[in-house]
């Protein structure tokens, strides 16, 4: 048996194994339907950025993150000011 014949034999059998019964029967899994519903919610053109489309929890998380980021920047500014102008003794 030559390499070409072996390759053809492998291709024929791999094609048979790669076909699934779900795809040929037309049925869709319940988890797939739920995933499509969630994707449609995030794809809806409502003007909100994607990180706020999850609901009120996303709004709270975004607000907390923004406040903590601003506090960190203020702390860095304070540190730079204190290092630039040391206290006089």
Helices and strands as residue ranges (DSSP letters): H 3-18, H 21-25, H 30-43, G 50-52, H 56-84
